[in-house]
Amino acid sequence: MRAFYQSHDLLVTSDHVLIHGPEPAEYRIDFLEDVYRVEHPRNGRARPQYEIRAKYGVHDVRLFHTSDARIFGQVRRALIRALEWRHEERRRAGTNASARARRSPVERLPFGR
């Protein structure tokens, strides 16, 4: 297991996204699909809110949210690296059965590069 991002509220590894806090949760990287970002525009003086969401099974889940653009960028990059790491591990193991699985995960992410 390799860690890509760690803070008091979140840990992103090559295997999991672990959310600490009022509603703790654990999501396996293997089961995250259709990862996307949501930006809620500025409301008056408040800073914009950023979210990273994904499909996990049949559920749409929020993996992370913040109003800090710098932290959002760090978590976004960590998640991209974790997905790429997992994709590369599968490719090396020869477990990719479908054409979709062979594509890089960044090609499927609306918030990719």
C-alpha positions in Angstrom: 0.0 0.0 0.0 1.3 3.4 -1.0 0.0 6.7 0.6 -0.6 9.6 -1.8 -2.2 12.1 0.6 -2.7 12.3 4.4 -4.4 14.8 6.6 -6.4 14.7 9.8 -9.6 14.3 7.7 -8.5 12.2 4.8 -6.1 9.4 3.7 -5.7 8.5 0.0 -3.7 5.3 -0.7 -3.2 2.9 -3.6 -6.0 0.8 -2.0 -8.5 3.1 -0.2 -9.9 6.5 0.4 -10.4 6.8 4.1 -12.5 9.7 5.4 -12.2 10.6 9.1 -14.6 13.0 10.7 -18.2 13.2 11.7 -19.2 10.7 9.1 -16.2 8.3 8.6 -16.2 6.2 5.5 -13.8 3.9 3.6 -13.9 3.4 -0.1 -11.8 0.9 -2.1 -10.0 2.4 -5.0 -10.9 -0.7 -7.1 -14.7 0.1 -6.8 -14.6 3.9 -7.6 -16.1 4.7 -10.9 -17.0 7.9 -12.8 -15.0 10.2 -10.5 -15.8 13.8 -11.0 -15.5 17.2 -9.4 -18.2 19.7 -8.5 -17.6 23.4 -7.9 -20.2 25.4 -6.1 -19.8 29.1 -7.0 -19.1 31.8 -4.6 -22.1 32.9 -2.6 -21.7 36.5 -1.4 -18.4 36.7 0.5 -18.1 32.9 1.0 -15.3 31.1 -0.9 -16.4 28.6 -3.6 -16.8 25.0 -2.4 -15.1 22.2 -4.2 -16.1 18.5 -4.1 -14.8 15.2 -5.5 -17.6 12.7 -6.0 -17.7 9.2 -7.5 -20.0 6.2 -8.1 -19.4 3.5 -5.6 -21.5 0.5 -6.5 -25.0 2.1 -7.1 -24.3 5.0 -4.8 -23.1 8.5 -5.6 -20.6 9.4 -2.8 -18.7 12.5 -1.8 -15.1 11.6 -1.3 -13.9 15.1 -0.3 -15.0 18.7 0.0 -13.3 21.9 0.9 -13.3 25.7 0.2 -9.5 25.7 -0.1 -8.4 25.5 -3.7 -4.9 24.5 -2.9 -5.9 21.6 -0.7 -8.5 20.5 -3.3 -5.7 20.4 -5.9 -3.5 18.3 -3.7 -6.3 15.8 -3.0 -7.4 15.7 -6.7 -3.8 14.9 -7.7 -3.5 12.3 -5.0 -6.6 10.6 -6.2 -5.5 10.6 -9.8 -2.2 9.1 -8.8 -4.0 6.4 -6.7 -6.2 5.5 -9.7 -3.2 5.4 -12.0 -1.2 3.3 -9.6 -4.1 0.8 -9.3 -4.6 0.7 -13.1 -0.8 0.0 -13.6 -0.9 -2.8 -11.0 -3.8 -4.4 -12.8 -2.1 -4.0 -16.2 1.1 -5.6 -14.8 -0.9 -8.5 -13.3 -2.7 -9.0 -16.6 -6.2 -8.7 -15.1 -7.7 -6.2 -17.6 -10.5 -8.0 -19.3 -12.3 -5.1 -21.0 -11.3 -2.3 -23.3 -12.6 0.2 -20.7 -10.3 -1.2 -18.0 -7.3 -0.9 -20.3 -7.8 2.9 -20.7 -5.9 5.1 -18.3 -8.2 6.2 -15.4 -7.2 9.8 -16.1 -8.8 9.6 -19.5 -12.1 8.9 -17.7 -11.9 11.6 -15.1 -13.5 14.9 -15.9 -11.0 16.6 -13.5 -8.0 14.9 -15.1 -4.9 16.9 -16.1 
